[in-house]
Amino acid sequence: MNPDLSAEFRLSSSSLALTGLAASIPNARIKLDEVVGVDHSVLLCWIEAESYDTVEAALDAKASIAAWTLLEAATKRRLYRLRMAEPIEVQVAIPEEFIKRGTTPIHAMITRDGWLMRARFPDRTTLTEYREACHQRGISFTLEGLYQPTTDPEGEGLSLAGLTPKQREALLLAYEEGYYDLPRGTKLTDLSDRLGISRRSMSDRLRRAEREIVATAITNERIAPRNTNSTDHQ
């Protein structure tokens, strides 16, 4: 089984929760920390802003927010618990149907323009279907990046287009040495000698890397955006 995809993307729609709040607070950064409640009616959010008096005045003024609680006041940000006036199943970025299929939100930053998100998807098909679901809900979807956890036992973290660190090393060397130039500036044997591996291993690494990059490019094209015309305060 392939490791889950990690996708970064932008969602734009006035129906997304808290975009109006972000628009009403100058230079605000709102990071969604957690969605709680069976009806998704409570959001925990970190807010960074120049004035927290302005933040709390905006929270009081928003009819969509029934009540708010300051949970933590750090030096440069504050954690708020926001109880929405109505259940927001249709407003959260990852619908329940995709949660059940293995999609996991990792990060969400909310601005006046929408949500900048990172989420894990079990496969490219689910990611494409999620993009279509956004479109059907009137939400613009823009893919920013597609990653995979590396399967290389010596590697760590995420790798663009699902490349392992060894594949990235081979691809970068080939590029820098002119292997992809016309005419070629180096031979496959020279590259394999530089890495201390066989010519066959070098060829395999490059082909796997190239395949992943092509697969990612095709996925990006398929899911490219379409044009679509503690005290409670209440």
KELO-333082 format. One line per field, with one value per residue (C-alpha): residue in one letter; residue number from 0; z, y, x. Coordinates in Angstrom, 1 decimal, always signed. Example, Ala and Ser with C-alpha at 12.3 -4.5 7.8 and 13.67 -1.06 7.14 Angstrom:
type <- (A|S)
seq <- (0|1)
up <- (+7.8|+7.1)
north <- (-4.5|-1.1)
east <- (+12.3|+13.7)
This chain:
type <- (M|N|P|D|L|S|A|E|F|R|L|S|S|S|S|L|A|L|T|G|L|A|A|S|I|P|N|A|R|I|K|L|D|E|V|V|G|V|D|H|S|V|L|L|C|W|I|E|A|E|S|Y|D|T|V|E|A|A|L|D|A|K|A|S|I|A|A|W|T|L|L|E|A|A|T|K|R|R|L|Y|R|L|R|M|A|E|P|I|E|V|Q|V|A|I|P|E|E|F|I|K|R|G|T|T|P|I|H|A|M|I|T|R|D|G|W|L|M|R|A|R|F|P|D|R|T|T|L|T|E|Y|R|E|A|C|H|Q|R|G|I|S|F|T|L|E|G|L|Y|Q|P|T|T|D|P|E|G|E|G|L|S|L|A|G|L|T|P|K|Q|R|E|A|L|L|L|A|Y|E|E|G|Y|Y|D|L|P|R|G|T|K|L|T|D|L|S|D|R|L|G|I|S|R|R|S|M|S|D|R|L|R|R|A|E|R|E|I|V|A|T|A|I|T|N|E|R|I|A|P|R|N|T|N|S|T|D|H|Q)
seq <- (0|1|2|3|4|5|6|7|8|9|10|11|12|13|14|15|16|17|18|19|20|21|22|23|24|25|26|27|28|29|30|31|32|33|34|35|36|37|38|39|40|41|42|43|44|45|46|47|48|49|50|51|52|53|54|55|56|57|58|59|60|61|62|63|64|65|66|67|68|69|70|71|72|73|74|75|76|77|78|79|80|81|82|83|84|85|86|87|88|89|90|91|92|93|94|95|96|97|98|99|100|101|102|103|104|105|106|107|108|109|110|111|112|113|114|115|116|117|118|119|120|121|122|123|124|125|126|127|128|129|130|131|132|133|134|135|136|137|138|139|140|141|142|143|144|145|146|147|148|149|150|151|152|153|154|155|156|157|158|159|160|161|162|163|164|165|166|167|168|169|170|171|172|173|174|175|176|177|178|179|180|181|182|183|184|185|186|187|188|189|190|191|192|193|194|195|196|197|198|199|200|201|202|203|204|205|206|207|208|209|210|211|212|213|214|215|216|217|218|219|220|221|222|223|224|225|226|227|228|229|230|231|232|233)
up <- (+0.0|-0.9|+1.9|+2.3|+0.2|+2.0|+0.0|+0.5|-1.1|-0.9|-0.5|-1.4|-0.6|+1.5|+3.0|+4.8|+8.5|+9.9|+6.6|+7.5|+10.9|+9.4|+7.0|+9.9|+11.9|+10.4|+9.7|+11.5|+11.4|+12.4|+12.8|+13.3|+16.1|+16.5|+15.5|+18.4|+19.0|+17.2|+15.0|+14.4|+16.2|+18.3|+16.9|+18.8|+17.1|+17.6|+16.6|+16.1|+15.7|+16.4|+18.9|+20.8|+21.8|+18.0|+17.9|+20.7|+19.4|+16.1|+17.9|+19.7|+16.5|+14.4|+14.4|+13.2|+16.6|+19.5|+22.2|+22.6|+25.4|+25.8|+26.7|+26.7|+26.3|+25.0|+24.3|+20.5|+20.1|+21.9|+21.9|+21.6|+21.9|+19.4|+19.6|+16.3|+16.1|+13.9|+13.1|+10.5|+8.8|+5.4|+6.4|+7.6|+5.0|+5.3|+5.2|+7.4|+4.4|+3.7|+7.3|+7.3|+4.2|+5.8|+5.0|+8.0|+8.4|+9.5|+9.3|+8.4|+8.3|+7.8|+5.9|+4.4|+1.1|+2.4|+4.0|+3.4|+4.3|+4.6|+4.8|+4.3|+1.7|+1.4|-2.3|-5.4|-6.2|-2.9|-3.4|-6.9|-5.5|-2.7|-5.2|-7.1|-3.8|-3.1|-6.6|-6.0|-2.8|-4.6|-3.1|-5.3|-4.9|-5.8|-5.2|-3.9|-3.4|-3.2|-1.0|+0.3|+3.4|+2.2|+2.2|+2.2|+5.6|+5.8|+5.0|+7.1|+6.6|+3.4|-0.1|-3.0|-5.5|-3.3|-4.0|-1.5|-0.4|-2.6|-5.6|-5.0|-4.7|-8.0|-9.8|-8.5|-9.5|-12.9|-13.4|-12.2|-14.3|-17.5|-17.9|-19.1|-21.4|-25.2|-25.9|-22.6|-20.5|-18.7|-18.9|-16.7|-15.8|-14.6|-12.4|-10.9|-10.2|-8.3|-6.1|-5.7|-7.1|-10.2|-13.5|-13.2|-9.7|-11.0|-13.9|-11.6|-9.2|-12.0|-13.7|-10.4|-9.6|-13.1|-12.8|-9.5|-10.9|-14.0|-11.8|-9.6|-12.6|-14.0|-10.6|-10.4|-13.8|-13.0|-9.8|-11.1|-10.0|-12.3|-12.6|-10.6|-11.3|+30.4|+30.3|+27.8|+25.8|+24.0)
north <- (+0.0|+3.5|+5.9|+8.6|+11.8|+15.1|+17.9|+21.7|+23.6|+26.8|+26.9|+30.1|+30.7|+33.0|+29.9|+28.8|+29.5|+32.5|+34.1|+37.0|+37.3|+37.3|+40.1|+42.2|+42.1|+44.0|+41.7|+38.8|+35.2|+32.6|+29.1|+26.4|+24.1|+21.8|+21.2|+19.8|+18.8|+16.2|+18.9|+20.7|+23.8|+24.6|+25.7|+26.1|+28.8|+30.5|+34.1|+36.5|+40.2|+43.6|+44.4|+41.8|+44.4|+44.6|+40.8|+40.5|+43.4|+41.5|+38.3|+40.1|+41.7|+38.5|+37.1|+33.7|+33.4|+32.7|+32.8|+32.9|+32.0|+33.0|+29.8|+30.9|+34.2|+33.5|+36.2|+36.5|+34.7|+33.8|+30.6|+31.1|+28.7|+29.8|+28.4|+29.0|+30.1|+27.2|+23.8|+24.3|+20.9|+22.6|+25.3|+23.1|+22.4|+18.5|+17.0|+14.0|+11.7|+12.3|+11.9|+8.5|+7.6|+8.4|+12.1|+13.8|+17.6|+18.6|+22.4|+25.2|+28.9|+31.1|+34.5|+36.9|+35.0|+31.5|+28.6|+27.6|+23.9|+20.8|+17.4|+13.8|+11.8|+8.0|+8.1|+10.4|+9.2|+10.5|+13.8|+14.2|+13.4|+15.9|+18.6|+17.7|+17.8|+21.3|+22.4|+21.0|+23.1|+26.2|+26.2|+27.1|+24.6|+25.4|+22.8|+24.3|+21.2|+17.4|+15.3|+11.8|+10.4|+8.9|+5.1|+5.2|+3.7|+6.3|+9.2|+11.4|+13.8|+14.6|+14.5|+16.5|+14.3|+11.2|+11.2|+9.4|+11.3|+9.0|+9.6|+13.4|+13.2|+11.3|+13.6|+16.7|+15.4|+14.5|+17.9|+19.8|+17.7|+18.3|+14.8|+16.4|+18.9|+18.6|+17.4|+15.6|+17.0|+13.7|+10.0|+7.7|+5.8|+9.1|+9.8|+6.3|+6.6|+9.9|+8.2|+5.0|+2.8|+0.7|+2.1|+0.0|+1.4|+4.9|+4.3|+2.8|+5.8|+8.3|+6.4|+6.1|+9.8|+10.8|+8.6|+10.3|+13.8|+12.9|+11.4|+14.5|+16.8|+14.8|+14.8|+18.6|+19.0|+16.8|+18.7|+22.1|+24.7|+25.4|+28.8|+29.0|+31.9|+31.7|+33.7|+33.1|+36.2|+36.1)
east <- (+0.0|+1.3|+1.8|-0.9|-0.6|-0.1|-1.6|-1.4|-4.3|-6.3|-10.1|-12.0|-15.7|-17.8|-19.5|-16.3|-16.3|-14.4|-13.4|-15.7|-14.0|-10.6|-11.6|-12.8|-9.5|-6.5|-3.5|-5.0|-3.7|-6.3|-5.1|-7.7|-6.6|-9.6|-13.2|-15.3|-18.9|-21.0|-22.5|-19.1|-20.5|-17.3|-14.0|-10.7|-8.6|-5.3|-5.5|-2.5|-3.4|-2.1|-4.9|-6.8|-9.4|-10.1|-10.3|-12.7|-14.9|-15.0|-16.0|-18.8|-20.0|-20.3|-23.8|-22.3|-20.5|-22.9|-20.3|-16.5|-14.1|-10.5|-8.7|-5.0|-3.2|+0.3|+2.9|+2.2|-1.2|-4.3|-6.4|-10.2|-13.1|-15.8|-19.3|-21.0|-24.6|-25.5|-24.1|-21.4|-21.1|-21.3|-18.8|-15.9|-13.2|-13.2|-16.7|-17.5|-17.7|-14.0|-13.0|-14.6|-12.6|-9.3|-8.8|-7.1|-6.8|-3.3|-3.2|-5.6|-4.9|-7.9|-7.7|-10.2|-9.7|-10.4|-8.6|-5.0|-4.8|-2.7|-4.4|-3.6|-5.5|-5.4|-4.8|-5.0|-8.5|-9.8|-8.0|-9.6|-13.0|-12.5|-11.7|-14.9|-16.9|-15.5|-16.6|-20.1|-20.3|-19.3|-15.8|-12.8|-9.9|-6.3|-3.6|-0.4|+1.7|+1.5|+3.8|+4.2|+6.0|+9.2|+9.4|+13.2|+14.3|+17.1|+14.8|+12.6|+9.8|+7.9|+9.2|+7.8|+6.0|+6.6|+10.4|+12.6|+15.8|+17.9|+15.7|+15.9|+19.7|+20.0|+17.6|+19.4|+22.8|+21.5|+20.1|+23.1|+25.5|+23.5|+22.1|+18.8|+20.4|+20.4|+23.0|+23.6|+26.4|+27.1|+26.6|+24.6|+27.8|+29.4|+26.4|+26.4|+30.1|+29.6|+27.0|+29.0|+26.2|+25.7|+24.6|+21.4|+20.6|+21.1|+18.8|+16.1|+16.3|+15.9|+13.1|+11.2|+11.7|+10.6|+7.5|+6.5|+7.0|+4.9|+2.2|+2.1|+1.9|-1.0|-2.8|-2.3|-3.8|-6.8|-7.6|-6.8|-9.4|-12.3|-13.9|-17.1|-19.4|-12.1|-15.4|-18.1|-19.2|-22.5)
